[in-house]
């Protein structure tokens, strides 16, 4: 099965009140084993520490793994129904996933983890990107 994406980006924030190992484990729920996670430390508006954890998956096997995790729990029917709103003018498909659910080993739509996939489309029209994303789901 071919993967109609150039890459998939996953990103989450770890706030001072959260355990960074748990937040990373939530992000890793979607990633292949031993996948590298980037970590950038920042300071919030009120001086609080924020760690941004992110990963870009660019190889086909890795993207298939991410999609299998997504399809394994997220409301795929809802994602398909909302593709017109979820694919932007740059042919990027976006969704937000529940961080707590991911930590517990499942995939649910919610808040906490940003999912962004650059959709391959030839010709590079939004309509073609929506159809390719629909097929991937």
QUIBEL-V405325 format. One line per field, one symbol per residue. ss: DSSP state (@ for helix, = for strand, . for the rest). phi: phi as a letter, one per 40 degrees, with the letter a starting at -180 (. if undefined). psi: psi as a letter, one per 30 degrees, with the letter a starting at -180 (. if undefined). A space follows every 10 residues. Layout:
# QUIBEL-V405325
ss->???
phi->???
psi->???
This chain:
# QUIBEL-V405325
ss->....====== =====....@ @@@@@@@@.. .......=== ===.....== =======..@ @@@@@@@@@@ @....@@@@@ @.@@@@=... .=======@@ @@@.....=. .========. .....@@@@@ @@@@@@.
phi->.cbcbcabbb aabbcdcbcd ccccccccdc ccdfccbcbb cabcdbgccb bcbaabbbcc cccccdcccc ccacccccdc cbdcccbccc gbcbabbccc ccccgbbbci bhbcbbbccc abccbccccc ccccccc
psi->klkhkelkkk klkjleflje eeeeeeefef llkgkkkkkk klklegglkk kkklkkkfle eeeeeeeeee ffelieeeee fgeeffkafg hkkklkkjee eeegglkkkb lekkkkkjkk kjlileeeee eeeeef.
